[in-house]
Amino acid sequence: MNFLPFGRTKASSKYDIVKSTKDLLLRQRQESQTPKAEDELCKNLSQMKLTLQGTQETDSSPPAVAALVTDMLTHDFLLSLAGSIHLLRFESRKDSQTILSYALRFRPPGSTDEDPLALAHVIDERPECIIALCRGYEHRESAMPCGAVLREILKVEHIAAVVLYDESTGGEGEGAGAVVRVNSIEFEKPASGLGVFWRFFGWIDNAAFEASTDAFSTFRELLTRHKGLVANYLDHNFELFFGRYNDMLIQSKSYVTKRQSIKLLGELLLDRANYSIMMKYVDKGEHLKLCMNLLRDERKMVQYEGFHVFKVFVANPNKSDAVRKILTQNRDRLLRFLPGFLDDRTDDDQFLDEKSFLIRQIELLPAPG
């Protein structure tokens, strides 16, 4: 597609700042930057931010913004910036987040295109920029600015598809692979488990608290925004996805990660779009055992979130033999345990009703032989 609808004019010639800033970013990555050059880089990024968003006193100029964004695309600047944020000073990291955010949602005056100019270019020509933003989670310094931009552009389904179906590993050489293009995605092909989406499990479970929390927010957005896309993806990658989800997130040593992951699991299973996924999940005895262990966790909020997954197993009228056997074998223990389970939630009528329903369903099971 033609992503440069603006001619080269006197107005745009001043934006050689884009080329010079890209050169400075390259030197920063090569660790050959002098303090003076680093100061110039910070100054350039600040100026670009002001051009895009304006100031409290003056609004931005659409022709100036259009010229700047066009130069960014001409010089492949967005990819350079996305991959360099972790190397920048604190204020420049914030400026970079603003630059990427404004550039990716800018629409030229009078444009009727479905997607903003730069975003359409990234989707069609430079999906590497999307992957670079994801890989911002590899560094504590870039996790939050990259995450904020990612969650904004993940509202577009094509962006989510690139993240889900990318199979590049980020290394060099033949094994690294090229970043996937939207028009070449094979939606029915199972994932290898090596692409950028699968790195989120580690980023959530192993990163510092702020980076982990931010990565989970992006992970959640990715799995809940575009329901049809995600339902198809999970259906074709069920064993791989839930194997990692259960092992790395549900059983995480981090309380926050564990609790958030159990809650998200419940939301995914109870979403109508994921009905077939839910039926697959509650069919497996090992999944039930995992949820029953959550009910006995020493932390009440883990117990509470685990209950909302456990109830799906019990309420399912078409239980598998494995699930029915486990529930039957534990029938008497469950009937002794559940009446006093979270008995301090006296004001939570829905929880109390659901607990009573589960007790009645378990009573109907045959006594263990």
Helices and strands as residue ranges (DSSP letters): H 10-13, G 14-16, H 17-29, H 35-53, H 62-74, H 77-82, G 85-87, H 90-105, H 117-124, H 128-134, G 135-138, H 140-153, H 157-165, G 182-184, H 196-206, H 209-224, H 227-236, H 238-244, I 245-250, H 255-270, G 272-274, H 275-281, H 285-295, H 300-315, H 321-329, H 331-337, G 338-340, H 349-363
